[in-house]
Amino acid sequence: MKKIILMGKSGSGKTTLIEALRGEELVYRKTQYIDYSDAFMDTPGEYAEGNDLGGALAVYSYEADVVGLVLSATDDFCVFPPACAPVANRPVVGVVTKCDHADARHDLAAMRLELCGCERIFYTSARERVGVDELLAYLKE
């Protein structure tokens, strides 16, 4: 299985998505450090939100086979700049989370990830397991 690093702002659903990908019970946990066990690398949202720690995401991304930019369908803004994906020397995919939320705006989230340059976009809901199997199948290709 390909190793993926998930990047996104705090509360975007990275850790919950990883729990769903592993088939674990969904329990809210705040990621305090870059956790890279098995095929999933979880990153704290603060690394993507601030200028000071963004370089660490770039360095750790070299440990992964795929970079996943995570954006909640309920987010009001995107922490990733347009055309940021081509900088990576590996595939960059977009992951829209919280697609089951009443206020979800999948189209807006997908548009923002397309502007980043993501090669493919996955629509997910960790709670409902929507899109989780599709993302797993991609990682197993």
VMD Tcl script that builds the backbone (N, CA, C; Angstrom):
set m [mol new atoms 423]
animate dup $m
set s [atomselect $m all]
$s set {name element resname resid chain x y z} {
  {N N MET 1 A 0.845 -1.177 0.000}
  {CA C MET 1 A 0.000 0.000 0.000}
  {C C MET 1 A 0.890 1.240 0.000}
  {N N LYS 2 A 0.459 2.251 -0.760}
  {CA C LYS 2 A 1.197 3.508 -0.789}
  {C C LYS 2 A 1.017 4.239 0.533}
  {N N LYS 3 A 2.059 4.930 0.953}
  {CA C LYS 3 A 2.008 5.736 2.172}
  {C C LYS 3 A 1.520 7.128 1.797}
  {N N ILE 4 A 0.531 7.641 2.546}
  {CA C ILE 4 A -0.028 8.960 2.279}
  {C C ILE 4 A 0.169 9.869 3.486}
  {N N ILE 5 A 0.522 11.113 3.228}
  {CA C ILE 5 A 0.572 12.138 4.277}
  {C C ILE 5 A -0.638 13.039 4.073}
  {N N LEU 6 A -1.411 13.237 5.125}
  {CA C LEU 6 A -2.590 14.086 5.063}
  {C C LEU 6 A -2.276 15.430 5.691}
  {N N MET 7 A -2.520 16.495 4.935}
  {CA C MET 7 A -2.272 17.862 5.394}
  {C C MET 7 A -3.570 18.652 5.305}
  {N N GLY 8 A -3.788 19.509 6.272}
  {CA C GLY 8 A -4.981 20.350 6.277}
  {C C GLY 8 A -5.060 21.106 7.581}
  {N N LYS 9 A -5.995 22.053 7.643}
  {CA C LYS 9 A -6.100 22.869 8.852}
  {C C LYS 9 A -6.713 22.070 10.003}
  {N N SER 10 A -6.591 22.591 11.185}
  {CA C SER 10 A -7.183 21.956 12.369}
  {C C SER 10 A -8.686 21.806 12.167}
  {N N GLY 11 A -9.187 20.643 12.517}
  {CA C GLY 11 A -10.620 20.400 12.409}
  {C C GLY 11 A -11.092 19.981 11.033}
  {N N SER 12 A -10.161 19.761 10.109}
  {CA C SER 12 A -10.580 19.379 8.754}
  {C C SER 12 A -10.949 17.904 8.651}
  {N N GLY 13 A -10.596 17.107 9.646}
  {CA C GLY 13 A -11.001 15.704 9.662}
  {C C GLY 13 A -9.918 14.717 9.266}
  {N N LYS 14 A -8.660 15.132 9.343}
  {CA C LYS 14 A -7.554 14.245 8.950}
  {C C LYS 14 A -7.468 13.018 9.841}
  {N N THR 15 A -7.449 13.207 11.141}
  {CA C THR 15 A -7.305 12.099 12.085}
  {C C THR 15 A -8.515 11.175 12.024}
  {N N THR 16 A -9.702 11.730 11.943}
  {CA C THR 16 A -10.919 10.930 11.856}
  {C C THR 16 A -10.921 10.110 10.566}
  {N N LEU 17 A -10.458 10.704 9.474}
  {CA C LEU 17 A -10.372 9.974 8.215}
  {C C LEU 17 A -9.398 8.803 8.337}
  {N N ILE 18 A -8.269 9.032 8.985}
  {CA C ILE 18 A -7.297 7.942 9.173}
  {C C ILE 18 A -7.904 6.823 10.014}
  {N N GLU 19 A -8.657 7.176 11.058}
  {CA C GLU 19 A -9.336 6.150 11.861}
  {C C GLU 19 A -10.287 5.339 10.983}
  {N N ALA 20 A -11.023 6.008 10.105}
  {CA C ALA 20 A -11.949 5.310 9.212}
  {C C ALA 20 A -11.180 4.435 8.222}
  {N N LEU 21 A -10.058 4.924 7.696}
  {CA C LEU 21 A -9.252 4.138 6.760}
  {C C LEU 21 A -8.693 2.881 7.427}
  {N N ARG 22 A -8.385 2.985 8.703}
  {CA C ARG 22 A -7.864 1.831 9.457}
  {C C ARG 22 A -8.979 0.910 9.944}
  {N N GLY 23 A -10.235 1.343 9.836}
  {CA C GLY 23 A -11.355 0.551 10.325}
  {C C GLY 23 A -11.518 0.651 11.831}
  {N N GLU 24 A -10.986 1.690 12.428}
  {CA C GLU 24 A -11.061 1.879 13.881}
  {C C GLU 24 A -12.338 2.609 14.268}
  {N N GLU 25 A -12.640 2.556 15.557}
  {CA C GLU 25 A -13.738 3.341 16.104}
  {C C GLU 25 A -13.359 4.811 16.001}
  {N N LEU 26 A -14.323 5.666 15.624}
  {CA C LEU 26 A -14.044 7.084 15.473}
  {C C LEU 26 A -14.087 7.770 16.837}
  {N N VAL 27 A -12.930 8.221 17.276}
  {CA C VAL 27 A -12.796 8.908 18.561}
  {C C VAL 27 A -12.007 10.180 18.305}
  {N N TYR 28 A -12.557 11.322 18.701}
  {CA C TYR 28 A -11.846 12.573 18.448}
  {C C TYR 28 A -10.544 12.618 19.235}
  {N N ARG 29 A -9.477 12.874 18.515}
  {CA C ARG 29 A -8.156 13.074 19.126}
  {C C ARG 29 A -7.504 14.253 18.432}
  {N N LYS 30 A -6.871 15.082 19.171}
  {CA C LYS 30 A -6.116 16.194 18.602}
  {C C LYS 30 A -4.704 15.709 18.325}
  {N N THR 31 A -4.262 15.835 17.080}
  {CA C THR 31 A -2.912 15.418 16.708}
  {C C THR 31 A -1.922 16.469 17.203}
  {N N GLN 32 A -0.962 16.042 18.013}
  {CA C GLN 32 A 0.000 16.959 18.613}
  {C C GLN 32 A 1.352 16.964 17.901}
  {N N TYR 33 A 1.585 15.973 17.063}
  {CA C TYR 33 A 2.882 15.813 16.402}
  {C C TYR 33 A 2.640 15.057 15.095}
  {N N ILE 34 A 3.619 15.015 14.230}
  {CA C ILE 34 A 3.467 14.253 12.998}
  {C C ILE 34 A 3.554 12.775 13.353}
  {N N ASP 35 A 2.453 12.091 13.118}
  {CA C ASP 35 A 2.338 10.675 13.469}
  {C C ASP 35 A 2.412 9.869 12.187}
  {N N TYR 36 A 3.511 9.160 12.006}
  {CA C TYR 36 A 3.602 8.332 10.807}
  {C C TYR 36 A 3.814 6.881 11.176}
  {N N SER 37 A 2.665 6.235 11.315}
  {CA C SER 37 A 2.661 4.804 11.556}
  {C C SER 37 A 1.942 4.152 10.385}
  {N N ASP 38 A 2.259 2.962 10.089}
  {CA C ASP 38 A 1.760 2.190 8.953}
  {C C ASP 38 A 1.729 3.029 7.672}
  {N N ALA 39 A 0.644 3.043 6.949}
  {CA C ALA 39 A 0.608 3.713 5.644}
  {C C ALA 39 A 0.057 5.131 5.701}
  {N N PHE 40 A -0.245 5.622 6.899}
  {CA C PHE 40 A -0.883 6.930 7.020}
  {C C PHE 40 A -0.059 7.870 7.891}
  {N N MET 41 A 0.215 9.056 7.374}
  {CA C MET 41 A 0.925 10.075 8.148}
  {C C MET 41 A -0.074 11.176 8.495}
  {N N ASP 42 A -0.276 11.383 9.777}
  {CA C ASP 42 A -1.206 12.399 10.268}
  {C C ASP 42 A -0.398 13.607 10.714}
  {N N THR 43 A -0.868 14.796 10.365}
  {CA C THR 43 A -0.141 16.021 10.703}
  {C C THR 43 A -1.031 16.975 11.485}
  {N N PRO 44 A -0.459 17.728 12.408}
  {CA C PRO 44 A -1.246 18.733 13.118}
  {C C PRO 44 A -1.668 19.855 12.168}
  {N N GLY 45 A -2.875 20.327 12.324}
  {CA C GLY 45 A -3.373 21.408 11.476}
  {C C GLY 45 A -2.566 22.682 11.593}
  {N N GLU 46 A -1.982 22.896 12.752}
  {CA C GLU 46 A -1.198 24.113 12.957}
  {C C GLU 46 A -0.007 24.199 12.002}
  {N N TYR 47 A 0.475 23.048 11.546}
  {CA C TYR 47 A 1.600 23.042 10.603}
  {C C TYR 47 A 1.191 23.673 9.272}
  {N N ALA 48 A -0.048 23.463 8.861}
  {CA C ALA 48 A -0.531 24.024 7.597}
  {C C ALA 48 A -1.039 25.451 7.767}
  {N N GLU 49 A -1.440 25.805 8.970}
  {CA C GLU 49 A -2.052 27.112 9.204}
  {C C GLU 49 A -1.040 28.237 9.389}
  {N N GLY 50 A 0.128 27.922 9.889}
  {CA C GLY 50 A 1.102 28.971 10.179}
  {C C GLY 50 A 2.287 28.940 9.243}
  {N N ASN 51 A 3.056 29.991 9.271}
  {CA C ASN 51 A 4.247 30.085 8.422}
  {C C ASN 51 A 5.448 29.369 9.012}
  {N N ASP 52 A 5.479 29.223 10.309}
  {CA C ASP 52 A 6.669 28.694 10.974}
  {C C ASP 52 A 6.911 27.210 10.733}
  {N N LEU 53 A 5.861 26.420 10.635}
  {CA C LEU 53 A 6.015 24.963 10.579}
  {C C LEU 53 A 5.697 24.356 9.224}
  {N N GLY 54 A 5.343 25.166 8.250}
  {CA C GLY 54 A 5.007 24.666 6.922}
  {C C GLY 54 A 6.148 23.913 6.268}
  {N N GLY 55 A 7.377 24.335 6.532}
  {CA C GLY 55 A 8.536 23.649 5.969}
  {C C GLY 55 A 8.639 22.214 6.441}
  {N N ALA 56 A 8.180 21.955 7.672}
  {CA C ALA 56 A 8.204 20.585 8.197}
  {C C ALA 56 A 7.298 19.680 7.364}
  {N N LEU 57 A 6.163 20.213 6.898}
  {CA C LEU 57 A 5.268 19.413 6.051}
  {C C LEU 57 A 5.963 19.039 4.749}
  {N N ALA 58 A 6.709 19.979 4.189}
  {CA C ALA 58 A 7.437 19.695 2.947}
  {C C ALA 58 A 8.467 18.598 3.173}
  {N N VAL 59 A 9.197 18.686 4.267}
  {CA C VAL 59 A 10.227 17.689 4.563}
  {C C VAL 59 A 9.600 16.316 4.794}
  {N N TYR 60 A 8.550 16.258 5.611}
  {CA C TYR 60 A 7.910 14.973 5.906}
  {C C TYR 60 A 7.200 14.393 4.685}
  {N N SER 61 A 6.785 15.235 3.754}
  {CA C SER 61 A 6.100 14.716 2.568}
  {C C SER 61 A 7.013 13.820 1.747}
  {N N TYR 62 A 8.314 13.983 1.879}
  {CA C TYR 62 A 9.243 13.122 1.156}
  {C C TYR 62 A 9.248 11.693 1.686}
  {N N GLU 63 A 8.679 11.478 2.854}
  {CA C GLU 63 A 8.556 10.128 3.413}
  {C C GLU 63 A 7.330 9.394 2.870}
  {N N ALA 64 A 6.459 10.117 2.154}
  {CA C ALA 64 A 5.208 9.542 1.666}
  {C C ALA 64 A 5.274 9.291 0.164}
  {N N ASP 65 A 4.410 8.388 -0.303}
  {CA C ASP 65 A 4.271 8.137 -1.729}
  {C C ASP 65 A 3.254 9.071 -2.370}
  {N N VAL 66 A 2.294 9.525 -1.550}
  {CA C VAL 66 A 1.204 10.378 -2.028}
  {C C VAL 66 A 0.991 11.490 -0.996}
  {N N VAL 67 A 0.744 12.704 -1.483}
  {CA C VAL 67 A 0.394 13.828 -0.615}
  {C C VAL 67 A -1.108 14.033 -0.725}
  {N N GLY 68 A -1.789 14.081 0.415}
  {CA C GLY 68 A -3.228 14.322 0.445}
  {C C GLY 68 A -3.534 15.672 1.065}
  {N N LEU 69 A -4.091 16.578 0.273}
  {CA C LEU 69 A -4.530 17.872 0.789}
  {C C LEU 69 A -5.969 17.718 1.242}
  {N N VAL 70 A -6.216 17.920 2.520}
  {CA C VAL 70 A -7.537 17.678 3.106}
  {C C VAL 70 A -8.249 19.004 3.338}
  {N N LEU 71 A -9.472 19.063 2.850}
  {CA C LEU 71 A -10.295 20.256 3.014}
  {C C LEU 71 A -11.697 19.807 3.391}
  {N N SER 72 A -12.208 20.326 4.485}
  {CA C SER 72 A -13.561 19.987 4.908}
  {C C SER 72 A -14.567 20.668 3.981}
  {N N ALA 73 A -15.660 19.984 3.701}
  {CA C ALA 73 A -16.722 20.562 2.873}
  {C C ALA 73 A -17.424 21.702 3.594}
  {N N THR 74 A -17.102 21.903 4.872}
  {CA C THR 74 A -17.711 22.987 5.643}
  {C C THR 74 A -16.751 24.160 5.859}
  {N N ASP 75 A -15.524 24.060 5.353}
  {CA C ASP 75 A -14.531 25.127 5.564}
  {C C ASP 75 A -14.895 26.386 4.791}
  {N N ASP 76 A -14.629 27.524 5.421}
  {CA C ASP 76 A -14.880 28.817 4.785}
  {C C ASP 76 A -13.718 29.280 3.916}
  {N N PHE 77 A -12.558 28.671 4.106}
  {CA C PHE 77 A -11.383 29.080 3.342}
  {C C PHE 77 A -10.448 27.891 3.184}
  {N N CYS 78 A -9.466 28.059 2.323}
  {CA C CYS 78 A -8.494 27.002 2.053}
  {C C CYS 78 A -7.116 27.503 2.478}
  {N N VAL 79 A -6.387 26.699 3.239}
  {CA C VAL 79 A -5.054 27.107 3.698}
  {C C VAL 79 A -3.980 26.875 2.637}
  {N N PHE 80 A -4.335 26.200 1.548}
  {CA C PHE 80 A -3.356 25.889 0.504}
  {C C PHE 80 A -3.446 26.919 -0.619}
  {N N PRO 81 A -2.320 27.420 -1.081}
  {CA C PRO 81 A -2.353 28.404 -2.172}
  {C C PRO 81 A -2.623 27.733 -3.517}
  {N N PRO 82 A -3.155 28.477 -4.464}
  {CA C PRO 82 A -3.356 27.921 -5.798}
  {C C PRO 82 A -2.025 27.444 -6.391}
  {N N ALA 83 A -2.098 26.395 -7.170}
  {CA C ALA 83 A -0.942 25.836 -7.893}
  {C C ALA 83 A 0.183 25.376 -6.976}
  {N N CYS 84 A -0.153 24.920 -5.775}
  {CA C CYS 84 A 0.894 24.444 -4.858}
  {C C CYS 84 A 1.275 22.990 -5.118}
  {N N ALA 85 A 0.375 22.201 -5.701}
  {CA C ALA 85 A 0.633 20.775 -5.896}
  {C C ALA 85 A 1.805 20.466 -6.829}
  {N N PRO 86 A 1.998 21.214 -7.919}
  {CA C PRO 86 A 3.110 20.870 -8.817}
  {C C PRO 86 A 4.497 20.934 -8.169}
  {N N VAL 87 A 4.607 21.566 -7.021}
  {CA C VAL 87 A 5.892 21.654 -6.324}
  {C C VAL 87 A 6.318 20.282 -5.803}
  {N N ALA 88 A 5.350 19.449 -5.460}
  {CA C ALA 88 A 5.658 18.114 -4.936}
  {C C ALA 88 A 6.142 17.214 -6.070}
  {N N ASN 89 A 7.091 16.358 -5.765}
  {CA C ASN 89 A 7.588 15.432 -6.783}
  {C C ASN 89 A 6.952 14.051 -6.627}
  {N N ARG 90 A 5.706 14.040 -6.225}
  {CA C ARG 90 A 4.917 12.822 -6.073}
  {C C ARG 90 A 3.452 13.193 -6.305}
  {N N PRO 91 A 2.585 12.214 -6.483}
  {CA C PRO 91 A 1.170 12.533 -6.727}
  {C C PRO 91 A 0.547 13.305 -5.563}
  {N N VAL 92 A -0.280 14.282 -5.901}
  {CA C VAL 92 A -1.010 15.069 -4.903}
  {C C VAL 92 A -2.497 14.904 -5.190}
  {N N VAL 93 A -3.221 14.395 -4.187}
  {CA C VAL 93 A -4.663 14.210 -4.320}
  {C C VAL 93 A -5.377 15.111 -3.325}
  {N N GLY 94 A -6.597 15.464 -3.656}
  {CA C GLY 94 A -7.433 16.243 -2.755}
  {C C GLY 94 A -8.421 15.332 -2.064}
  {N N VAL 95 A -8.687 15.621 -0.807}
  {CA C VAL 95 A -9.665 14.840 -0.047}
  {C C VAL 95 A -10.654 15.815 0.588}
  {N N VAL 96 A -11.895 15.748 0.150}
  {CA C VAL 96 A -12.962 16.566 0.737}
  {C C VAL 96 A -13.590 15.728 1.838}
  {N N THR 97 A -13.558 16.232 3.064}
  {CA C THR 97 A -14.124 15.511 4.210}
  {C C THR 97 A -15.454 16.128 4.624}
  {N N LYS 98 A -16.140 15.438 5.512}
  {CA C LYS 98 A -17.412 15.895 6.095}
  {C C LYS 98 A -18.487 16.116 5.030}
  {N N CYS 99 A -18.492 15.262 4.016}
  {CA C CYS 99 A -19.477 15.385 2.940}
  {C C CYS 99 A -20.902 15.113 3.408}
  {N N ASP 100 A -21.053 14.478 4.577}
  {CA C ASP 100 A -22.371 14.182 5.117}
  {C C ASP 100 A -22.939 15.331 5.945}
  {N N HIS 101 A -22.169 16.364 6.180}
  {CA C HIS 101 A -22.592 17.494 7.015}
  {C C HIS 101 A -23.706 18.279 6.320}
  {N N ALA 102 A -24.641 18.796 7.107}
  {CA C ALA 102 A -25.777 19.547 6.556}
  {C C ALA 102 A -25.323 20.798 5.796}
  {N N ASP 103 A -24.235 21.416 6.225}
  {CA C ASP 103 A -23.733 22.634 5.584}
  {C C ASP 103 A -22.623 22.358 4.573}
  {N N ALA 104 A -22.499 21.115 4.136}
  {CA C ALA 104 A -21.410 20.746 3.219}
  {C C ALA 104 A -21.554 21.454 1.880}
  {N N ARG 105 A -20.408 21.932 1.386}
  {CA C ARG 105 A -20.344 22.550 0.049}
  {C C ARG 105 A -19.226 21.856 -0.721}
  {N N HIS 106 A -19.529 20.647 -1.214}
  {CA C HIS 106 A -18.527 19.823 -1.893}
  {C C HIS 106 A -17.960 20.526 -3.114}
  {N N ASP 107 A -18.843 21.218 -3.853}
  {CA C ASP 107 A -18.409 21.863 -5.092}
  {C C ASP 107 A -17.365 22.940 -4.824}
  {N N LEU 108 A -17.561 23.731 -3.773}
  {CA C LEU 108 A -16.608 24.783 -3.432}
  {C C LEU 108 A -15.284 24.184 -2.960}
  {N N ALA 109 A -15.358 23.166 -2.115}
  {CA C ALA 109 A -14.137 22.512 -1.631}
  {C C ALA 109 A -13.377 21.886 -2.792}
  {N N ALA 110 A -14.087 21.216 -3.686}
  {CA C ALA 110 A -13.439 20.579 -4.840}
  {C C ALA 110 A -12.798 21.624 -5.749}
  {N N MET 111 A -13.479 22.734 -5.964}
  {CA C MET 111 A -12.919 23.796 -6.801}
  {C C MET 111 A -11.611 24.317 -6.211}
  {N N ARG 112 A -11.585 24.497 -4.900}
  {CA C ARG 112 A -10.367 24.982 -4.242}
  {C C ARG 112 A -9.228 23.980 -4.390}
  {N N LEU 113 A -9.527 22.693 -4.256}
  {CA C LEU 113 A -8.498 21.666 -4.409}
  {C C LEU 113 A -8.034 21.547 -5.866}
  {N N GLU 114 A -8.951 21.740 -6.796}
  {CA C GLU 114 A -8.561 21.750 -8.217}
  {C C GLU 114 A -7.619 22.912 -8.498}
  {N N LEU 115 A -7.890 24.071 -7.894}
  {CA C LEU 115 A -7.013 25.234 -8.065}
  {C C LEU 115 A -5.623 24.967 -7.495}
  {N N CYS 116 A -5.555 24.121 -6.475}
  {CA C CYS 116 A -4.255 23.748 -5.906}
  {C C CYS 116 A -3.467 22.870 -6.879}
  {N N GLY 117 A -4.168 22.198 -7.779}
  {CA C GLY 117 A -3.511 21.328 -8.744}
  {C C GLY 117 A -3.601 19.850 -8.406}
  {N N CYS 118 A -4.541 19.474 -7.556}
  {CA C CYS 118 A -4.691 18.058 -7.185}
  {C C CYS 118 A -5.049 17.219 -8.408}
  {N N GLU 119 A -4.400 16.070 -8.531}
  {CA C GLU 119 A -4.611 15.173 -9.668}
  {C C GLU 119 A -5.978 14.497 -9.625}
  {N N ARG 120 A -6.444 14.221 -8.430}
  {CA C ARG 120 A -7.702 13.509 -8.243}
  {C C ARG 120 A -8.308 13.979 -6.930}
  {N N ILE 121 A -9.634 13.968 -6.861}
  {CA C ILE 121 A -10.313 14.415 -5.642}
  {C C ILE 121 A -11.232 13.305 -5.149}
  {N N PHE 122 A -11.120 13.023 -3.851}
  {CA C PHE 122 A -11.955 12.022 -3.193}
  {C C PHE 122 A -12.937 12.739 -2.274}
  {N N TYR 123 A -14.192 12.332 -2.323}
  {CA C TYR 123 A -15.237 12.888 -1.467}
  {C C TYR 123 A -15.508 11.880 -0.363}
  {N N THR 124 A -15.331 12.297 0.892}
  {CA C THR 124 A -15.413 11.338 1.988}
  {C C THR 124 A -16.304 11.815 3.133}
  {N N SER 125 A -16.762 10.839 3.878}
  {CA C SER 125 A -17.405 11.048 5.168}
  {C C SER 125 A -16.929 9.910 6.055}
  {N N ALA 126 A -16.127 10.222 7.042}
  {CA C ALA 126 A -15.616 9.176 7.932}
  {C C ALA 126 A -16.754 8.531 8.708}
  {N N ARG 127 A -17.735 9.325 9.118}
  {CA C ARG 127 A -18.856 8.790 9.885}
  {C C ARG 127 A -19.683 7.791 9.085}
  {N N GLU 128 A -19.961 8.145 7.843}
  {CA C GLU 128 A -20.797 7.302 6.991}
  {C C GLU 128 A -19.975 6.335 6.136}
  {N N ARG 129 A -18.647 6.425 6.222}
  {CA C ARG 129 A -17.708 5.617 5.424}
  {C C ARG 129 A -17.863 5.849 3.927}
  {N N VAL 130 A -18.333 7.012 3.556}
  {CA C VAL 130 A -18.462 7.373 2.149}
  {C C VAL 130 A -17.079 7.724 1.604}
  {N N GLY 131 A -16.706 7.125 0.490}
  {CA C GLY 131 A -15.437 7.435 -0.154}
  {C C GLY 131 A -14.209 6.829 0.493}
  {N N VAL 132 A -14.350 6.225 1.647}
  {CA C VAL 132 A -13.211 5.649 2.369}
  {C C VAL 132 A -12.642 4.461 1.594}
  {N N ASP 133 A -13.522 3.590 1.119}
  {CA C ASP 133 A -13.062 2.421 0.363}
  {C C ASP 133 A -12.417 2.827 -0.960}
  {N N GLU 134 A -12.941 3.877 -1.577}
  {CA C GLU 134 A -12.373 4.376 -2.830}
  {C C GLU 134 A -10.952 4.896 -2.618}
  {N N LEU 135 A -10.752 5.634 -1.539}
  {CA C LEU 135 A -9.408 6.138 -1.223}
  {C C LEU 135 A -8.462 4.982 -0.901}
  {N N LEU 136 A -8.937 4.014 -0.141}
  {CA C LEU 136 A -8.116 2.824 0.164}
  {C C LEU 136 A -7.727 2.072 -1.113}
  {N N ALA 137 A -8.669 1.924 -2.022}
  {CA C ALA 137 A -8.379 1.230 -3.284}
  {C C ALA 137 A -7.316 1.985 -4.075}
  {N N TYR 138 A -7.379 3.308 -4.080}
  {CA C TYR 138 A -6.368 4.122 -4.761}
  {C C TYR 138 A -4.988 3.879 -4.151}
  {N N LEU 139 A -4.932 3.819 -2.829}
  {CA C LEU 139 A -3.645 3.625 -2.150}
  {C C LEU 139 A -3.097 2.214 -2.377}
  {N N LYS 140 A -3.965 1.265 -2.675}
  {CA C LYS 140 A -3.531 -0.111 -2.920}
  {C C LYS 140 A -3.161 -0.372 -4.369}
  {N N GLU 141 A -3.418 0.601 -5.277}
  {CA C GLU 141 A -3.079 0.421 -6.695}
  {C C GLU 141 A -1.595 0.280 -6.889}
}
mol reanalyze $m
mol bondsrecalc $m
mol representation Tube
mol addrep $m
